[in-house]
Amino acid sequence: MESLDLVNPYLFRYKRRIFLVKGKLRPSDLDALKHFEIRPTDLFLVTYPKSGTAWMQQILVQIMEAAHPDWAEDVSNRALVPWLEERSLDNPCRERPDPRIFGSHLPPDMLPQGVKDKQIKVVYVRRNPKDVLVSLYHFAQSWVMLETPRSFEDFFQQFLDGNVYMGSWFEHVREYHEAQDQLNIHFVQYEDMLKDLRGEVVKLCAFLGKDLTDEAIDRVVEASTFKNMKNNPKANYKDLLETNRYKKETMRKGIAGDWKNVFTVAQNEDFDKVFKEKMSDFPLTCTWEIKQ
């Protein structure tokens, strides 16, 4: 058994990132992923946790099913977009036909080497970090793999310090932006999908080289609305609730600006100070809220 640098009984630190103690991977397994065999047609969906992963899974699945009718299968999106970090010799992901899609939270330097060498297409979704913090706080109360936070105040500071699942949001986002010259990345902002989902789907199709009709794009958009996803057992992760891996539903609101319902004035000021310190030279902006 490998010794772990524990952050708490639920999380361990490795190469400045933080992973699940109860997860399937140990440091040697994470290192082995560098050598995972990549096919030229593979596609990677990468996010920091709670940044729109399930939403983009649904969009990509809908695009692929429209472009490749033989690709469709009556299983959950989790099966259609298996998690790279869940691949191991004793628990391999079920094989999928090409083009394969993998999900991952890994930073760019821990992705398989073939992603860079073969210029594999990567879709990276980012979300404003205040909403990420709130969403991850609620998620930690639901997912049995994570420690239930003692309080929002405690979790707030842990997030700012980078002592949460997958480590620092600030580092994750910066590292992918800095890797865009080495990787073939299409960046998507969660809030832009809220503002103009169809426009973002059109951009995605162009990046993926999928020439869909207007009618097909409309169907992708309709199937990927929050309301329809919440009622879709392939997309809403309710099977994990039914099997007691979640304690409560995790598709909560799907909005931008929920942090305003949770942060105190002092917390918002503290967050803004840290954000300015860590991201002052970052060229991208965040959309902190969208008026309903």
N, C-alpha and C positions, 0 to 999 in steps of 0.2 A: 504494500500500500504506500503510495507516494505521500510524503509529508506536505501539508498545505499551509500556506501563509494565511491564516484565518483573519477575516475582518470581524466576523461574528459567527455563530454556529451555522448560519445559512449561506455565507459568502466567503470566498477565498480570493486573494489577490495574486495575479500572475502577469508579469510584464506590464505593470502599471494599470492593468485592467482587472475587473472584478467579476468572478464567475460563481455559479451555483455549486455549493457543496453537495447538494442532493442531485445535481445534474449528472449526465452520463459521461462527461469529459473531465479528465485530469490534465495536468500540464503536458505530459508526454502525448496525450491524445490531441491536444490543441496544436502542439508542434507538428504532429503527423498530418494534420489537415493541410499543411503547406504543400504536401505531396499528393493531395487528392487529385485524381485524374480528371481533367477538364476537357470537354468536347467543344469544338468551335461554335456550336449552336447554343451552348448554355447561356442562361440569363440569370443574373443575381439581383435580388431585391435586398437592399441593405438599409437598415434603420438603426437609430438609437431607440431603445425600448419606449413604447407608448407614443410613437411619432406618426402613426398612421399605417402600421404594418398590415393589419387585417384589411384595411380599406384598399391598400395597393395590391394586396394578394387578390382581392376580388376583381379589381380592374384588370390586372394582368391575366387572370384566368379567363375573364370574359373576352378579352382581346384575342387570346390564343384559341379559344373555342370557336370564335367567329372566323379566324384566319385558317384554322386547322380543324375542321369538323371531326376528323378521326382522333384528335387529341382529347376530346371531351370524355369524361367518365363520371358516373354518378357517385362520387365520393366527396368528402369535405375538401375545402381549399387547403387545409393543412396537409392533406395527402397529395394534392396536386402541386403544392409548393412546399416540399419537405425542408426542414431546418438543417442547414449544413452542420451545425454544432451537434446535431443528434446522430450524425453518421459515425459509426464505430464498427469495429470488426465483429463485436458480439451483438450489435443492434443496428444492422444496416437499414437505411431507408429503402422502401420498396422502389423498384426501378420504374422509371417513367419513360415514355417515348420522347424522342427529340421533337421540338426543342424543350430541354429540361429547364425548370426554374427552381432556384434554390433561394431560401430566405436566410439571412444572417444578421447578427448584431456585431460581428467581429470588426475590429478596426482594419484599415487597409493593409498594414504590415503583417497581419495574421491570416489574410485570405490565402487560398491556394495560389501557388506561384503561377499556375497556368492562367489565372484571371488577367494578370499583367502581360505575360508572355504572348498569349493568344488574343489579347485585346478584347476580352469578353465583355459584352454589354452589361453595365451595372446601372440599376435604377436606385438612386439614393433619395429617400424622403426625409425631410427635416421639418420640425414643428417648433413653434416658439417655446422656449424652455420653461417659461412660467406655467404654461398649460401642461407641458411634459411632466413637470414636478408634481402637479396636482393629480394628473392621471396615474402616474407611477405610485403615488401615495395610496390612492384608492385600490390600485392593482395589488399592491403589497398586502392590503387587507383581505384580498380575495384569493390570491394564488398560494397554494399550500407550500410551494417551494421557497417562498420568501418569508422572512420574519415580519410579523404584524407590528407596524410602527407603534411605539409607546404614545406618541403624540405627533400632531402635525409639526409642532415647533422642532422636535427632535429630527424628524425626517427632512424638514426644510434645511437644517444645517448640514445634515449628512449629504444631501444633494449638492449643496454649494461646495462642500469639501470633496466631492467625487467618491464618497464612500457608500454608493448604492450599486445595484446590479448594473454591470457593464461600465462602471466608473464614471468619469466626468463627461457630461454632455458637451461642455465647451471643447474638450480635447477631441472628442469623436467627430464633431462637426468640422472643426478646423482641419483635422487630419485628412478628411475626405476632400475638403476643398483644396488643400495643398497637393493632393494626389491626382488632381484632374489632368495633369500633364502626363502621368504615367498610366492612368486607367481610362477606360472608355466609359465615362460616367454621364448619365442624364440626371440632373438635379430637379427635384420636384418639391415645392413648398406646400405643406398641408393646407395652409390658409388660402393658397391660390386654388386648390381643388375645391375649397368651400365657396370661393367667389365665382369660379367658372370651371366646373367639372368637365364640361364638354371640351372646352379649349385645351385643358390639360390632357385629356384623352387623345385629342388630335395630335398634340405634340409627342405624346408617348408612341402613338402609332408610327409617326414619322421616324422617330429614333429607332424603333424596333423593325422598321421596314415592312410594316403590315398595311397594305392598301385596302382599307375597309370602305364599304359604301357608307353614305350618310345614314341610311337606315340601320346598318349594323352598328355604327357608332352610337346612334340614339339608343339602341338596345343595351349596349355596354353601359352607357350613362344611367339609364333607368334602373338596370340591375344593380348599380353601384351606389345608389342613394342610401343614406343612413337608414331611412325608414324601411326600405326593401331588404337591406342587409340584416337588420335586426330581426326580421321575420323569416330569414332564410337559414335553415339548419346547416347548409353547407358553408355559410359564412359567419354565423354568429357565435360559434364556439360553445354552444349550449351543451354539446356532448361532454365537454370537460366539467361543466356544472353538474350534469347528471351522474358523472363518474367520480364526483367528489374531489376533483383536482382544482376546481374553483369553488369558493364558498358562496359567491354571489355573481350575478351577471357583470361582465366587464365592458360591454358596449353601453356607455352611460349617456352622453349627450352629443358628442360629435360636433362641438362648437369651438369657436376661438374667443377667448376672453373669460373662461370659467374661473381662472385664477383670481379674478376680481371679487369673486364670491367667497374666497378662502383666505387670501393674503391679508394681513393687517397692513396699515400704512407703514409701520416700521419695517416689516418684512419686505415690502415692496421697495423701500428705500435701500435696504441692505442688498437685495437682489440686484437692483440697478447699479449699485456701486461695484459689486463683483463682476457683473456683466461688462461694465465699462473697463474694468481692469483687465479682464481676460480677452475681450473682443473688440477693443478700441480700434485696432488696425485691421479688423475683419471687413472685407468689402461688401458682404451681404447684409441686408437688413432683415429684421423680424417684424411680422405683423402681429401686434400684441392683442388685438381684439377686432371683431367684425360685428358691427351693430346689427341686431336681429330685426 
